Amino acid sequence: MRVDADSPKGRASTGVQGLDRMLGGGFFQGDAVLVAGSPGTGKTTLGLHFTAAGVEADEPTVYVTFEYLPQQIYRDANAKGWDLKSWEEDGKVRLLCTTPDMVLAESGAKAGILEDAIRAVGAKRLVIDSMTHFEFLGMENHEMRTQLSGLMNRLRLLGVTTVITHEIAEIVGPAVRISEWGLEFLVDTVILLRYVELEGELVKACNVLKFRGGDHDRRYRRVELGATGMSIEADFAGIEDITRGSARRTVQERARGLI
């Protein structure tokens, strides 16, 4: 895989070494990234990895959550070795517990609470977890897409590398619908986290569906979630039909097992 070293943009580490390798060095700085996946596949964990990598790189992060109270996100981060509360006290992270309608105010002419938070800490990174909550606003699909397009463009102008998460309803199966609003067309990079049924067991898999402006690893790779967070390493060598959600070993692998 070729690393796009001549790109005018720098790279922002994802915080997960295996995913950085899949992307040839991390996300492009200033891009918008969608992390879409089924429940429990590691979307929030990846957002926290990205935040921790920002602290290490001296790139302050605004972390927006619609679902958790501060003490919940502190607890979950601390369980994996990330002292989010301490980072916030040091001005390296700003945790913003808000509502989708307040965030959408950023697409208008005036700055809102999100832009204020970004400017307050000099943020270079932004995590929004998760876009699924925008469904509760009850907007028509075309109206929501227009609003989100304005939001993404405003964030690009602010120069932050943005990671947004979104939940996919399907657990397994050949059809994967990312969103009704076309989120995948509004961002620069799409990371898919999904379950694959393999010999009666559900295993987690990662795929880079889209990476605008750079080469990337197009293979599905296994995802492991453990005490220290996420790891993405091994591929599915000798496995077929992964995209159908019910994978199986290739004929060659099954024959090898009989020898």
PyRosetta script that sets phi, psi and omega in degrees:
from pyrosetta import init, pose_from_sequence

init()
pose = pose_from_sequence("MRVDADSPKGRASTGVQGLDRMLGGGFFQGDAVLVAGSPGTGKTTLGLHFTAAGVEADEPTVYVTFEYLPQQIYRDANAKGWDLKSWEEDGKVRLLCTTPDMVLAESGAKAGILEDAIRAVGAKRLVIDSMTHFEFLGMENHEMRTQLSGLMNRLRLLGVTTVITHEIAEIVGPAVRISEWGLEFLVDTVILLRYVELEGELVKACNVLKFRGGDHDRRYRRVELGATGMSIEADFAGIEDITRGSARRTVQERARGLI")
pose.set_psi(1, 131.6)
pose.set_omega(1, -178.4)
pose.set_phi(2, -86.6)
pose.set_psi(2, 130.8)
pose.set_omega(2, 173.1)
pose.set_phi(3, -85.3)
pose.set_psi(3, 129.2)
pose.set_omega(3, -174.3)
pose.set_phi(4, -80.8)
pose.set_psi(4, 72.3)
pose.set_omega(4, -172.6)
pose.set_phi(5, -70.2)
pose.set_psi(5, -20.9)
pose.set_omega(5, -177.1)
pose.set_phi(6, -86.5)
pose.set_psi(6, -0.1)
pose.set_omega(6, -179.7)
pose.set_phi(7, -63.2)
pose.set_psi(7, 139.6)
pose.set_omega(7, 178.9)
pose.set_phi(8, -69.0)
pose.set_psi(8, -16.7)
pose.set_omega(8, 179.9)
pose.set_phi(9, -90.2)
pose.set_psi(9, 145.3)
pose.set_omega(9, 171.3)
pose.set_phi(10, -80.1)
pose.set_psi(10, -177.0)
pose.set_omega(10, -179.0)
pose.set_phi(11, -115.4)
pose.set_psi(11, 149.4)
pose.set_omega(11, 175.4)
pose.set_phi(12, -119.3)
pose.set_psi(12, 114.6)
pose.set_omega(12, -179.1)
pose.set_phi(13, -60.0)
pose.set_psi(13, 140.8)
pose.set_omega(13, 177.3)
pose.set_phi(14, -76.3)
pose.set_psi(14, -17.8)
pose.set_omega(14, -174.3)
pose.set_phi(15, 90.2)
pose.set_psi(15, -6.7)
pose.set_omega(15, 177.6)
pose.set_phi(16, -118.6)
pose.set_psi(16, 111.4)
pose.set_omega(16, -172.9)
pose.set_phi(17, -57.2)
pose.set_psi(17, -41.9)
pose.set_omega(17, -179.5)
pose.set_phi(18, -63.1)
pose.set_psi(18, -36.9)
pose.set_omega(18, 178.4)
pose.set_phi(19, -73.6)
pose.set_psi(19, -38.1)
pose.set_omega(19, 174.6)
pose.set_phi(20, -56.0)
pose.set_psi(20, -42.6)
pose.set_omega(20, 179.1)
pose.set_phi(21, -65.4)
pose.set_psi(21, -38.5)
pose.set_omega(21, 178.3)
pose.set_phi(22, -62.0)
pose.set_psi(22, -31.2)
pose.set_omega(22, -177.3)
pose.set_phi(23, -95.3)
pose.set_psi(23, -0.2)
pose.set_omega(23, -179.5)
pose.set_phi(24, 74.1)
pose.set_psi(24, 24.1)
pose.set_omega(24, 176.6)
pose.set_phi(25, 134.5)
pose.set_psi(25, -1.7)
pose.set_omega(25, -179.7)
pose.set_phi(26, 115.2)
pose.set_psi(26, -178.3)
pose.set_omega(26, 177.6)
pose.set_phi(27, -69.7)
pose.set_psi(27, 154.6)
pose.set_omega(27, 170.7)
pose.set_phi(28, -75.5)
pose.set_psi(28, 133.3)
pose.set_omega(28, -179.8)
pose.set_phi(29, -61.3)
pose.set_psi(29, 135.8)
pose.set_omega(29, 179.4)
pose.set_phi(30, 89.0)
pose.set_psi(30, -5.9)
pose.set_omega(30, -179.6)
pose.set_phi(31, -82.7)
pose.set_psi(31, 164.2)
pose.set_omega(31, 173.4)
pose.set_phi(32, -105.6)
pose.set_psi(32, 130.6)
pose.set_omega(32, -174.3)
pose.set_phi(33, -122.7)
pose.set_psi(33, 131.4)
pose.set_omega(33, 175.2)
pose.set_phi(34, -105.0)
pose.set_psi(34, 125.3)
pose.set_omega(34, 173.2)
pose.set_phi(35, -110.0)
pose.set_psi(35, 105.1)
pose.set_omega(35, -176.3)
pose.set_phi(36, -110.3)
pose.set_psi(36, 139.3)
pose.set_omega(36, -179.7)
pose.set_phi(37, -172.6)
pose.set_psi(37, 165.7)
pose.set_omega(37, 176.8)
pose.set_phi(38, -71.0)
pose.set_psi(38, 163.2)
pose.set_omega(38, 178.6)
pose.set_phi(39, -58.0)
pose.set_psi(39, 134.5)
pose.set_omega(39, 175.1)
pose.set_phi(40, 83.7)
pose.set_psi(40, 8.7)
pose.set_omega(40, -177.9)
pose.set_phi(41, -90.4)
pose.set_psi(41, -5.0)
pose.set_omega(41, 173.7)
pose.set_phi(42, 110.6)
pose.set_psi(42, 19.5)
pose.set_omega(42, -177.3)
pose.set_phi(43, -63.2)
pose.set_psi(43, -51.1)
pose.set_omega(43, 179.9)
pose.set_phi(44, -65.0)
pose.set_psi(44, -39.0)
pose.set_omega(44, 178.2)
pose.set_phi(45, -60.0)
pose.set_psi(45, -42.3)
pose.set_omega(45, 178.3)
pose.set_phi(46, -64.4)
pose.set_psi(46, -38.6)
pose.set_omega(46, 176.5)
pose.set_phi(47, -61.1)
pose.set_psi(47, -37.5)
pose.set_omega(47, 178.0)
pose.set_phi(48, -71.8)
pose.set_psi(48, -37.3)
pose.set_omega(48, 174.0)
pose.set_phi(49, -58.3)
pose.set_psi(49, -44.9)
pose.set_omega(49, -179.2)
pose.set_phi(50, -62.6)
pose.set_psi(50, -38.7)
pose.set_omega(50, 177.4)
pose.set_phi(51, -65.7)
pose.set_psi(51, -45.7)
pose.set_omega(51, 179.5)
pose.set_phi(52, -62.2)
pose.set_psi(52, -38.7)
pose.set_omega(52, 177.9)
pose.set_phi(53, -65.5)
pose.set_psi(53, -32.6)
pose.set_omega(53, 176.6)
pose.set_phi(54, -66.3)
pose.set_psi(54, -40.4)
pose.set_omega(54, 176.6)
pose.set_phi(55, -61.0)
pose.set_psi(55, -43.9)
pose.set_omega(55, -179.4)
pose.set_phi(56, -64.6)
pose.set_psi(56, -34.5)
pose.set_omega(56, -177.8)
pose.set_phi(57, -90.9)
pose.set_psi(57, 6.5)
pose.set_omega(57, -177.2)
pose.set_phi(58, 59.4)
pose.set_psi(58, 43.0)
pose.set_omega(58, 176.9)
pose.set_phi(59, -121.4)
pose.set_psi(59, 95.1)
pose.set_omega(59, -177.5)
pose.set_phi(60, -54.1)
pose.set_psi(60, 149.1)
pose.set_omega(60, -174.7)
pose.set_phi(61, -128.4)
pose.set_psi(61, 137.5)
pose.set_omega(61, 167.6)
pose.set_phi(62, -100.0)
pose.set_psi(62, 124.1)
pose.set_omega(62, -178.9)
pose.set_phi(63, -112.3)
pose.set_psi(63, 114.0)
pose.set_omega(63, -177.5)
pose.set_phi(64, -102.4)
pose.set_psi(64, 128.0)
pose.set_omega(64, 176.7)
pose.set_phi(65, -130.2)
pose.set_psi(65, 138.8)
pose.set_omega(65, 176.5)
pose.set_phi(66, -103.7)
pose.set_psi(66, -12.9)
pose.set_omega(66, -168.4)
pose.set_phi(67, -106.9)
pose.set_psi(67, -33.5)
pose.set_omega(67, -171.6)
pose.set_phi(68, -107.2)
pose.set_psi(68, 150.0)
pose.set_omega(68, 168.1)
pose.set_phi(69, -81.8)
pose.set_psi(69, 157.6)
pose.set_omega(69, -177.9)
pose.set_phi(70, -52.2)
pose.set_psi(70, -43.6)
pose.set_omega(70, -177.3)
pose.set_phi(71, -64.9)
pose.set_psi(71, -28.4)
pose.set_omega(71, 178.2)
pose.set_phi(72, -70.9)
pose.set_psi(72, -45.2)
pose.set_omega(72, -178.6)
pose.set_phi(73, -71.0)
pose.set_psi(73, -34.8)
pose.set_omega(73, 174.2)
pose.set_phi(74, -59.8)
pose.set_psi(74, -46.3)
pose.set_omega(74, -177.6)
pose.set_phi(75, -62.7)
pose.set_psi(75, -47.3)
pose.set_omega(75, -177.6)
pose.set_phi(76, -65.0)
pose.set_psi(76, -39.6)
pose.set_omega(76, 179.0)
pose.set_phi(77, -68.2)
pose.set_psi(77, -43.5)
pose.set_omega(77, -178.6)
pose.set_phi(78, -62.8)
pose.set_psi(78, -33.1)
pose.set_omega(78, 179.8)
pose.set_phi(79, -62.9)
pose.set_psi(79, -23.2)
pose.set_omega(79, 179.6)
pose.set_phi(80, -103.8)
pose.set_psi(80, 9.1)
pose.set_omega(80, 175.3)
pose.set_phi(81, 93.6)
pose.set_psi(81, 12.5)
pose.set_omega(81, -179.5)
pose.set_phi(82, -108.6)
pose.set_psi(82, 114.9)
pose.set_omega(82, -178.3)
pose.set_phi(83, -87.2)
pose.set_psi(83, 74.7)
pose.set_omega(83, -174.8)
pose.set_phi(84, -61.0)
pose.set_psi(84, -39.2)
pose.set_omega(84, -178.9)
pose.set_phi(85, -63.6)
pose.set_psi(85, -42.3)
pose.set_omega(85, 178.3)
pose.set_phi(86, -64.4)
pose.set_psi(86, -41.4)
pose.set_omega(86, 178.1)
pose.set_phi(87, -60.8)
pose.set_psi(87, -38.6)
pose.set_omega(87, 180.0)
pose.set_phi(88, -67.2)
pose.set_psi(88, -40.8)
pose.set_omega(88, 178.6)
pose.set_phi(89, -63.9)
pose.set_psi(89, -30.7)
pose.set_omega(89, -180.0)
pose.set_phi(90, -85.8)
pose.set_psi(90, -0.3)
pose.set_omega(90, 178.8)
pose.set_phi(91, 79.1)
pose.set_psi(91, 14.2)
pose.set_omega(91, 179.7)
pose.set_phi(92, -88.9)
pose.set_psi(92, -20.7)
pose.set_omega(92, -179.5)
pose.set_phi(93, -139.8)
pose.set_psi(93, 144.1)
pose.set_omega(93, 171.2)
pose.set_phi(94, -122.3)
pose.set_psi(94, 116.2)
pose.set_omega(94, 177.9)
pose.set_phi(95, -90.6)
pose.set_psi(95, 126.1)
pose.set_omega(95, -175.8)
pose.set_phi(96, -123.7)
pose.set_psi(96, 107.7)
pose.set_omega(96, 176.3)
pose.set_phi(97, -96.6)
pose.set_psi(97, 112.5)
pose.set_omega(97, -172.2)
pose.set_phi(98, -147.0)
pose.set_psi(98, -160.6)
pose.set_omega(98, -179.3)
pose.set_phi(99, -126.3)
pose.set_psi(99, 154.9)
pose.set_omega(99, -178.0)
pose.set_phi(100, -57.5)
pose.set_psi(100, -37.2)
pose.set_omega(100, -178.0)
pose.set_phi(101, -65.8)
pose.set_psi(101, -31.8)
pose.set_omega(101, 177.1)
pose.set_phi(102, -69.3)
pose.set_psi(102, -36.3)
pose.set_omega(102, 178.9)
pose.set_phi(103, -69.4)
pose.set_psi(103, -39.2)
pose.set_omega(103, -179.5)
pose.set_phi(104, -64.5)
pose.set_psi(104, -18.7)
pose.set_omega(104, 176.6)
pose.set_phi(105, -61.7)
pose.set_psi(105, -18.7)
pose.set_omega(105, 179.4)
pose.set_phi(106, -67.2)
pose.set_psi(106, -20.6)
pose.set_omega(106, -177.6)
pose.set_phi(107, -80.2)
pose.set_psi(107, -6.1)
pose.set_omega(107, 179.2)
pose.set_phi(108, -86.6)
pose.set_psi(108, -166.0)
pose.set_omega(108, -175.1)
pose.set_phi(109, -79.7)
pose.set_psi(109, -26.4)
pose.set_omega(109, -176.2)
pose.set_phi(110, -100.5)
pose.set_psi(110, 149.9)
pose.set_omega(110, 175.8)
pose.set_phi(111, -69.3)
pose.set_psi(111, 145.1)
pose.set_omega(111, 178.6)
pose.set_phi(112, -116.9)
pose.set_psi(112, -163.5)
pose.set_omega(112, -175.5)
pose.set_phi(113, -65.2)
pose.set_psi(113, -29.7)
pose.set_omega(113, -179.5)
pose.set_phi(114, -69.3)
pose.set_psi(114, -49.0)
pose.set_omega(114, 178.7)
pose.set_phi(115, -65.0)
pose.set_psi(115, -36.2)
pose.set_omega(115, 177.7)
pose.set_phi(116, -61.1)
pose.set_psi(116, -42.1)
pose.set_omega(116, 179.9)
pose.set_phi(117, -66.7)
pose.set_psi(117, -40.3)
pose.set_omega(117, 179.2)
pose.set_phi(118, -61.8)
pose.set_psi(118, -44.5)
pose.set_omega(118, -179.0)
pose.set_phi(119, -71.8)
pose.set_psi(119, -32.7)
pose.set_omega(119, -176.6)
pose.set_phi(120, -63.6)
pose.set_psi(120, -38.2)
pose.set_omega(120, -178.3)
pose.set_phi(121, -104.8)
pose.set_psi(121, 1.3)
pose.set_omega(121, -176.3)
pose.set_phi(122, 64.0)
pose.set_psi(122, 42.0)
pose.set_omega(122, -172.3)
pose.set_phi(123, -63.6)
pose.set_psi(123, 137.8)
pose.set_omega(123, 172.7)
pose.set_phi(124, -107.5)
pose.set_psi(124, -13.2)
pose.set_omega(124, -178.5)
pose.set_phi(125, -132.3)
pose.set_psi(125, 151.9)
pose.set_omega(125, 179.3)
pose.set_phi(126, -143.7)
pose.set_psi(126, 135.4)
pose.set_omega(126, 173.5)
pose.set_phi(127, -121.7)
pose.set_psi(127, 130.6)
pose.set_omega(127, 174.1)
pose.set_phi(128, -120.3)
pose.set_psi(128, 115.5)
pose.set_omega(128, -173.2)
pose.set_phi(129, -131.0)
pose.set_psi(129, 106.6)
pose.set_omega(129, 1.6)
pose.set_phi(130, -133.8)
pose.set_psi(130, 162.5)
pose.set_omega(130, -178.5)
pose.set_phi(131, -69.6)
pose.set_psi(131, -15.1)
pose.set_omega(131, -179.5)
pose.set_phi(132, -56.2)
pose.set_psi(132, -31.3)
pose.set_omega(132, -177.5)
pose.set_phi(133, -68.6)
pose.set_psi(133, -15.8)
pose.set_omega(133, 177.5)
pose.set_phi(134, -67.8)
pose.set_psi(134, -18.5)
pose.set_omega(134, 178.1)
pose.set_phi(135, -60.9)
pose.set_psi(135, -29.2)
pose.set_omega(135, -175.8)
pose.set_phi(136, -75.1)
pose.set_psi(136, -7.0)
pose.set_omega(136, 178.5)
pose.set_phi(137, -75.5)
pose.set_psi(137, -18.7)
pose.set_omega(137, 175.4)
pose.set_phi(138, 73.5)
pose.set_psi(138, 21.2)
pose.set_omega(138, 179.0)
pose.set_phi(139, -78.4)
pose.set_psi(139, 154.9)
pose.set_omega(139, 170.1)
pose.set_phi(140, -66.2)
pose.set_psi(140, 151.3)
pose.set_omega(140, -175.1)
pose.set_phi(141, -56.8)
pose.set_psi(141, -43.6)
pose.set_omega(141, -177.8)
pose.set_phi(142, -67.1)
pose.set_psi(142, -35.1)
pose.set_omega(142, 178.8)
pose.set_phi(143, -68.7)
pose.set_psi(143, -41.7)
pose.set_omega(143, 179.1)
pose.set_phi(144, -63.6)
pose.set_psi(144, -41.6)
pose.set_omega(144, -179.8)
pose.set_phi(145, -62.4)
pose.set_psi(145, -40.4)
pose.set_omega(145, 179.0)
pose.set_phi(146, -63.0)
pose.set_psi(146, -43.9)
pose.set_omega(146, 179.2)
pose.set_phi(147, -63.0)
pose.set_psi(147, -45.0)
pose.set_omega(147, -177.6)
pose.set_phi(148, -70.3)
pose.set_psi(148, -33.4)
pose.set_omega(148, 176.5)
pose.set_phi(149, -62.5)
pose.set_psi(149, -42.8)
pose.set_omega(149, 177.2)
pose.set_phi(150, -63.1)
pose.set_psi(150, -38.9)
pose.set_omega(150, 179.1)
pose.set_phi(151, -64.6)
pose.set_psi(151, -46.7)
pose.set_omega(151, -179.1)
pose.set_phi(152, -61.8)
pose.set_psi(152, -41.2)
pose.set_omega(152, 180.0)
pose.set_phi(153, -66.2)
pose.set_psi(153, -38.3)
pose.set_omega(153, 178.8)
pose.set_phi(154, -65.1)
pose.set_psi(154, -39.5)
pose.set_omega(154, 179.6)
pose.set_phi(155, -67.3)
pose.set_psi(155, -36.5)
pose.set_omega(155, 175.7)
pose.set_phi(156, -62.6)
pose.set_psi(156, -39.7)
pose.set_omega(156, 179.1)
pose.set_phi(157, -65.3)
pose.set_psi(157, -29.0)
pose.set_omega(157, 177.8)
pose.set_phi(158, -77.6)
pose.set_psi(158, -11.4)
pose.set_omega(158, 175.4)
pose.set_phi(159, 78.2)
pose.set_psi(159, 17.8)
pose.set_omega(159, 179.1)
pose.set_phi(160, -92.5)
pose.set_psi(160, 145.6)
pose.set_omega(160, 171.5)
pose.set_phi(161, -85.4)
pose.set_psi(161, 117.0)
pose.set_omega(161, -170.4)
pose.set_phi(162, -109.4)
pose.set_psi(162, 129.7)
pose.set_omega(162, 172.6)
pose.set_phi(163, -114.0)
pose.set_psi(163, 120.6)
pose.set_omega(163, 175.1)
pose.set_phi(164, -115.9)
pose.set_psi(164, 140.8)
pose.set_omega(164, 178.2)
pose.set_phi(165, -107.0)
pose.set_psi(165, 154.2)
pose.set_omega(165, 179.4)
pose.set_phi(166, -152.1)
pose.set_psi(166, 136.0)
pose.set_omega(166, -176.6)
pose.set_phi(167, -88.8)
pose.set_psi(167, 133.4)
pose.set_omega(167, 174.9)
pose.set_phi(168, -98.9)
pose.set_psi(168, 132.5)
pose.set_omega(168, -175.1)
pose.set_phi(169, -69.2)
pose.set_psi(169, -37.1)
pose.set_omega(169, -175.6)
pose.set_phi(170, -68.7)
pose.set_psi(170, 132.9)
pose.set_omega(170, 176.3)
pose.set_phi(171, -85.1)
pose.set_psi(171, -54.7)
pose.set_omega(171, 173.9)
pose.set_phi(172, -136.6)
pose.set_psi(172, 165.4)
pose.set_omega(172, 177.9)
pose.set_phi(173, 132.4)
pose.set_psi(173, 163.7)
pose.set_omega(173, -175.7)
pose.set_phi(174, -74.1)
pose.set_psi(174, -25.6)
pose.set_omega(174, -176.0)
pose.set_phi(175, -97.5)
pose.set_psi(175, 127.5)
pose.set_omega(175, 177.2)
pose.set_phi(176, -126.6)
pose.set_psi(176, 112.5)
pose.set_omega(176, 176.2)
pose.set_phi(177, -103.7)
pose.set_psi(177, 117.1)
pose.set_omega(177, -174.1)
pose.set_phi(178, -75.2)
pose.set_psi(178, -51.1)
pose.set_omega(178, 177.2)
pose.set_phi(179, -159.7)
pose.set_psi(179, 159.8)
pose.set_omega(179, 176.8)
pose.set_phi(180, -78.1)
pose.set_psi(180, -13.8)
pose.set_omega(180, -173.5)
pose.set_phi(181, -101.0)
pose.set_psi(181, -0.1)
pose.set_omega(181, -178.5)
pose.set_phi(182, 72.6)
pose.set_psi(182, 38.4)
pose.set_omega(182, 179.0)
pose.set_phi(183, -54.3)
pose.set_psi(183, -36.4)
pose.set_omega(183, -176.1)
pose.set_phi(184, -63.5)
pose.set_psi(184, -20.5)
pose.set_omega(184, 179.4)
pose.set_phi(185, -91.5)
pose.set_psi(185, -11.3)
pose.set_omega(185, -177.3)
pose.set_phi(186, -95.0)
pose.set_psi(186, -7.7)
pose.set_omega(186, -175.7)
pose.set_phi(187, -115.7)
pose.set_psi(187, 169.9)
pose.set_omega(187, -178.8)
pose.set_phi(188, -92.8)
pose.set_psi(188, -26.9)
pose.set_omega(188, -176.6)
pose.set_phi(189, -136.8)
pose.set_psi(189, 140.0)
pose.set_omega(189, 176.3)
pose.set_phi(190, -126.0)
pose.set_psi(190, 120.7)
pose.set_omega(190, 175.0)
pose.set_phi(191, -107.9)
pose.set_psi(191, 125.3)
pose.set_omega(191, 179.8)
pose.set_phi(192, -106.6)
pose.set_psi(192, 125.0)
pose.set_omega(192, 173.3)
pose.set_phi(193, -113.0)
pose.set_psi(193, 125.4)
pose.set_omega(193, -176.2)
pose.set_phi(194, -148.8)
pose.set_psi(194, 167.2)
pose.set_omega(194, 174.3)
pose.set_phi(195, -93.0)
pose.set_psi(195, 144.8)
pose.set_omega(195, 174.1)
pose.set_phi(196, -128.1)
pose.set_psi(196, 129.6)
pose.set_omega(196, 176.5)
pose.set_phi(197, -84.6)
pose.set_psi(197, 120.2)
pose.set_omega(197, -178.4)
pose.set_phi(198, -130.7)
pose.set_psi(198, 109.9)
pose.set_omega(198, 178.9)
pose.set_phi(199, 51.9)
pose.set_psi(199, 48.4)
pose.set_omega(199, 175.3)
pose.set_phi(200, 81.7)
pose.set_psi(200, 4.6)
pose.set_omega(200, -178.9)
pose.set_phi(201, -124.4)
pose.set_psi(201, 139.4)
pose.set_omega(201, 175.5)
pose.set_phi(202, -86.8)
pose.set_psi(202, 119.7)
pose.set_omega(202, 176.6)
pose.set_phi(203, -117.5)
pose.set_psi(203, 154.2)
pose.set_omega(203, -177.9)
pose.set_phi(204, -93.6)
pose.set_psi(204, 143.7)
pose.set_omega(204, -178.0)
pose.set_phi(205, -136.6)
pose.set_psi(205, 152.5)
pose.set_omega(205, 178.8)
pose.set_phi(206, -126.0)
pose.set_psi(206, 140.3)
pose.set_omega(206, 175.5)
pose.set_phi(207, -142.7)
pose.set_psi(207, 138.4)
pose.set_omega(207, 173.9)
pose.set_phi(208, -90.0)
pose.set_psi(208, 103.1)
pose.set_omega(208, -177.3)
pose.set_phi(209, -76.6)
pose.set_psi(209, -30.9)
pose.set_omega(209, -173.6)
pose.set_phi(210, -152.4)
pose.set_psi(210, 135.3)
pose.set_omega(210, 177.2)
pose.set_phi(211, -148.1)
pose.set_psi(211, 88.7)
pose.set_omega(211, -173.0)
pose.set_phi(212, -66.8)
pose.set_psi(212, 124.7)
pose.set_omega(212, 173.9)
pose.set_phi(213, 92.0)
pose.set_psi(213, 4.0)
pose.set_omega(213, -179.0)
pose.set_phi(214, -155.0)
pose.set_psi(214, 159.2)
pose.set_omega(214, 174.7)
pose.set_phi(215, -77.7)
pose.set_psi(215, 155.9)
pose.set_omega(215, 178.9)
pose.set_phi(216, -156.4)
pose.set_psi(216, 162.6)
pose.set_omega(216, 176.1)
pose.set_phi(217, -73.1)
pose.set_psi(217, 120.4)
pose.set_omega(217, -176.7)
pose.set_phi(218, -95.3)
pose.set_psi(218, 2.4)
pose.set_omega(218, -179.6)
pose.set_phi(219, -81.5)
pose.set_psi(219, 151.6)
pose.set_omega(219, 167.7)
pose.set_phi(220, -72.2)
pose.set_psi(220, 139.2)
pose.set_omega(220, 176.3)
pose.set_phi(221, -129.3)
pose.set_psi(221, 151.6)
pose.set_omega(221, -178.4)
pose.set_phi(222, -72.6)
pose.set_psi(222, 142.3)
pose.set_omega(222, 177.2)
pose.set_phi(223, -113.0)
pose.set_psi(223, 131.3)
pose.set_omega(223, 174.6)
pose.set_phi(224, -119.8)
pose.set_psi(224, 132.1)
pose.set_omega(224, 175.6)
pose.set_phi(225, -112.5)
pose.set_psi(225, 121.0)
pose.set_omega(225, -176.7)
pose.set_phi(226, -134.2)
pose.set_psi(226, -163.9)
pose.set_omega(226, -175.8)
pose.set_phi(227, -63.5)
pose.set_psi(227, -27.2)
pose.set_omega(227, -178.8)
pose.set_phi(228, -105.3)
pose.set_psi(228, 11.6)
pose.set_omega(228, 176.8)
pose.set_phi(229, 113.4)
pose.set_psi(229, -141.2)
pose.set_omega(229, -172.2)
pose.set_phi(230, -105.6)
pose.set_psi(230, 142.2)
pose.set_omega(230, 169.2)
pose.set_phi(231, -132.6)
pose.set_psi(231, 141.7)
pose.set_omega(231, 179.0)
pose.set_phi(232, -130.9)
pose.set_psi(232, 111.2)
pose.set_omega(232, -174.4)
pose.set_phi(233, -133.3)
pose.set_psi(233, -82.8)
pose.set_omega(233, -170.3)
pose.set_phi(234, -66.6)
pose.set_psi(234, 146.5)
pose.set_omega(234, 173.5)
pose.set_phi(235, -90.6)
pose.set_psi(235, -174.3)
pose.set_omega(235, -179.1)
pose.set_phi(236, -103.1)
pose.set_psi(236, 53.6)
pose.set_omega(236, -179.7)
pose.set_phi(237, -59.2)
pose.set_psi(237, 133.4)
pose.set_omega(237, 178.8)
pose.set_phi(238, 79.0)
pose.set_psi(238, 11.4)
pose.set_omega(238, -179.5)
pose.set_phi(239, -118.2)
pose.set_psi(239, 140.0)
pose.set_omega(239, 178.2)
pose.set_phi(240, -126.5)
pose.set_psi(240, 168.2)
pose.set_omega(240, 177.8)
pose.set_phi(241, 64.2)
pose.set_psi(241, 31.5)
pose.set_omega(241, 178.7)
pose.set_phi(242, -63.9)
pose.set_psi(242, -40.3)
pose.set_omega(242, -176.9)
pose.set_phi(243, -67.1)
pose.set_psi(243, -15.2)
pose.set_omega(243, 176.4)
pose.set_phi(244, -82.8)
pose.set_psi(244, -8.8)
pose.set_omega(244, 179.4)
pose.set_phi(245, 86.5)
pose.set_psi(245, -16.6)
pose.set_omega(245, 177.7)
pose.set_phi(246, -123.2)
pose.set_psi(246, 89.7)
pose.set_omega(246, -173.8)
pose.set_phi(247, -82.8)
pose.set_psi(247, 161.7)
pose.set_omega(247, 176.1)
pose.set_phi(248, -150.4)
pose.set_psi(248, 160.6)
pose.set_omega(248, 178.5)
pose.set_phi(249, -72.6)
pose.set_psi(249, 146.7)
pose.set_omega(249, -179.8)
pose.set_phi(250, -65.3)
pose.set_psi(250, 164.9)
pose.set_omega(250, 178.9)
pose.set_phi(251, -57.2)
pose.set_psi(251, -40.3)
pose.set_omega(251, -179.8)
pose.set_phi(252, -63.1)
pose.set_psi(252, -41.5)
pose.set_omega(252, -180.0)
pose.set_phi(253, -68.7)
pose.set_psi(253, -39.3)
pose.set_omega(253, 179.2)
pose.set_phi(254, -66.8)
pose.set_psi(254, -38.5)
pose.set_omega(254, 179.0)
pose.set_phi(255, -67.1)
pose.set_psi(255, -38.2)
pose.set_omega(255, 179.5)
pose.set_phi(256, -62.9)
pose.set_psi(256, -34.9)
pose.set_omega(256, -179.7)
pose.set_phi(257, -69.8)
pose.set_psi(257, -18.5)
pose.set_omega(257, -179.7)
pose.set_phi(258, -88.6)
pose.set_psi(258, -12.5)
pose.set_omega(258, -177.5)
pose.set_phi(259, -79.0)
pose.dump_pdb("model.pdb")
